[in-house]
Amino acid sequence: MTIPALPALITLLAVITFQVTAMQVGRARLRDGVKPPLMTGPPAFERALRVQQNTLEQLVVFLPAFWLAVLFSNAGAASLLGALWVLGRVLYAVGYQRAPEQRAPGFAISFLASTVLLVMALVGGVLQLL
């Protein structure tokens, strides 16, 4: 079995999105003088850190749900939802960096995409068993 190119690309984009958030935390640490292991500092640092943490929290759900939806359901629909998840995460990060109250649309988009992928994976997996 060959790995589908589009889902693999979506996976890479999701991981790159996370890596960018990690780099933003590092940049904020340097800019604001927040030395490890401190997890608190100026609001801009804490927003960058929260974006990274939330992206990691969501990635843990997204990746397995995404790949199981690709394998057990519809790879094209799952890839579209995966791209939507990445877009939502970018909007979340940009919104949260501007002002915490602007994070909601990006969060909602990525959370909804993950939820649909989870349902696709579950239904597809159950149908495979039947």
C-alpha positions in Angstrom: 0.0 0.0 0.0 1.3 3.4 -0.9 0.8 6.4 1.4 -1.6 8.9 -0.2 0.3 12.1 -1.1 -2.3 14.6 -0.1 -2.9 13.3 3.4 0.9 13.1 3.8 1.2 16.7 2.8 -1.6 17.7 5.2 0.3 15.9 8.0 3.5 17.8 7.2 1.6 21.1 7.1 0.1 20.3 10.5 3.5 19.4 12.0 5.1 22.5 10.4 2.3 24.6 11.9 3.2 23.3 15.4 6.9 23.8 14.8 6.3 27.5 13.9 4.4 27.9 17.2 7.4 26.4 19.0 9.7 28.8 17.3 7.4 31.7 18.2 7.7 30.7 21.9 11.5 30.7 21.6 11.5 34.0 19.9 9.2 35.4 22.7 11.5 34.0 25.4 14.4 35.8 23.9 12.5 39.1 23.2 11.0 39.2 26.7 13.9 37.6 28.7 11.8 34.7 30.0 14.4 32.1 30.9 13.5 28.4 31.0 11.9 26.8 33.0 9.7 29.8 33.6 6.3 29.5 32.0 5.1 33.0 32.9 6.1 36.4 31.7 4.7 39.4 29.8 1.3 38.8 28.2 2.7 38.5 24.7 5.0 35.7 25.8 2.1 33.9 27.6 -0.1 34.2 24.5 2.7 32.6 22.3 3.1 29.8 24.9 -0.6 29.2 25.1 -0.9 29.0 21.3 1.9 26.4 21.2 0.3 24.4 24.1 -3.2 24.4 22.6 -1.9 23.5 19.2 -0.1 20.5 20.7 -3.2 19.5 22.6 -5.3 19.7 19.4 -2.6 17.9 17.4 -2.9 14.8 19.6 -6.6 14.4 18.6 -6.2 15.6 15.0 -3.5 13.3 13.7 -5.0 9.9 14.7 -8.5 11.0 13.8 -7.2 12.4 10.4 -5.3 9.3 9.4 -8.0 6.9 10.6 -10.6 8.9 8.6 -8.2 8.7 5.5 -7.9 5.0 5.9 -11.4 4.0 6.9 -13.6 6.6 5.3 -13.0 9.1 2.5 -9.4 10.2 1.9 -10.5 13.3 -0.2 -13.0 14.5 2.4 -10.5 13.9 5.2 -7.8 15.8 3.4 -10.2 18.7 2.9 -11.0 18.7 6.6 -7.3 18.3 7.4 -6.5 21.4 5.4 -9.3 23.2 7.2 -7.8 22.1 10.5 -4.4 23.7 9.5 -6.1 26.9 8.4 -8.1 27.0 11.7 -4.9 26.6 13.7 -3.2 29.4 11.8 -6.2 31.7 12.3 -6.2 30.7 16.0 -2.5 31.6 16.4 -2.8 34.9 14.5 -6.0 35.8 16.4 -4.6 34.9 19.8 -1.4 36.9 19.2 -3.4 39.9 18.3 -5.9 39.6 21.2 -7.0 36.6 23.2 -10.7 37.2 22.3 -9.8 36.9 18.6 -8.8 33.2 19.0 -12.4 31.8 18.9 -13.0 31.6 15.1 -9.8 29.7 14.5 -10.3 27.4 17.4 -13.9 26.7 16.3 -12.8 25.8 12.8 -10.0 23.4 13.9 -12.1 21.9 16.6 -15.0 21.3 14.3 -12.7 19.7 11.6 -11.2 17.4 14.3 -14.7 16.4 15.5 -15.9 15.5 12.0 -12.7 13.6 11.3 -13.2 11.7 14.6 -16.7 10.8 13.6 -15.6 9.7 10.1 -12.9 7.5 11.6 -15.3 5.9 14.1 -18.0 5.3 11.6 -15.6 4.1 9.0 -13.8 1.8 11.5 -17.1 0.3 12.7 -18.3 -0.3 9.1 -15.0 -2.0 8.4 -15.7 -4.4 11.2 -19.2 -5.3 10.0 
